[in-house]
Amino acid sequence: MPNIPRYSSTPGLFTRSLAVTAAVLSFSTTAFAHFQVLYTPEMALTKGKATQFTMVFTHPVHGGPHMDMGQPEQFYVVSQRGGDAKPKRTDLMKYVKPIDWLSNKKEKGGTAQSPKKAFDASLPRSVTRSLGDHIFVLQPAPYYESGEDKYIQQFTRTIVNVGGVPGNWAEPMGLPAEILPLNKPYANWVGGVFRGRVLADGKPVPNAEMEIEFINHKPDQDGHRFSEAGEVELPQDAYGTQTIYADAQGEFTIGLPRAGWWGICALAIGADTEHEGKELSQDAVLWVQAKDMK
């Protein structure tokens, strides 16, 4: 990926209305974006039920290659029923179990890529029993990317709603790096737009560099792999990872041209920049689901 500065010094160079389909950069075939996936099939539930979350560190638009995850540092949910209720935080680490995530990709030389360490959390109905919003937060261990000689840590959020009752979906969690939604991330029509704000320790990050990817290969949670065939064929590599910049207030707007899951990542926005003597990139990831209007 090109060495682009995180902040732009040219006022007005990028606008808040950049759509995903218009904001692309060219980069090499091997420079895929890393995304921490925190996947459950449905973000908008009619009623509470047992849910399964899959945690994979991968390149979702290509269905791989995957990276070995370390033991997550935190996994929890913050739930709120209605705007006046008090949010409740519940630790979920006891449900987190290691799995081997299989790959359809091949290493250099043509051999199949070996399974990579990922994690699964099968949650009981009690976790999403109440109506309202449930903000699931994953803090993974820093991952060492040898090709860049640096660590990557992506603070990841997936928001599930039960029963259509609004809650705390627009409230920040006070993470070192996070994307605050300005639209409900679980209630989006295809062809609409999604808006958000990039925060670091609760403060807006101006001109943050951001990447967006579509989960192009459907996750098979029981088979521990992505589907071999992608939903869409990329006309050129630059279409795989869309790159945009937030504005001076840390706000951004993207388009949602297809039904499914969209990952939004703000790069290197956290205050901690070193881990075990190496460079550390603290990123924020938010997952958004879009549906066709039928």
Buried (B, 14 or more C-beta within 10 A) or exposed (E): BEEEEBEBEEEEEBEBEBBBEEBBBEBEEEBBBBBBBBBBEEBBBEEBBEBBBBBBBBBBBBBBBBBBBBEBEBBBBBBBBEEEBEBEEEEBEEBBEEBEBBBBBEEEEEEEBEBBBBBBBEBEEEBBEBBBBBBBBBBBEBBBBEEBEBBBBBBBBBBBBBBEBBBBBBBBBEBBBBBBBBBBBBBBEBEEBBBBBBBBBEEBBBBBBBBBBBBBBBBEBEEBBBBEEBBEEEEEBEBBBBBBBBBBEBBBBBBBBBBBBBBBBBBBBBEEEEBEEEBBBBBBBBBBBBBEEE
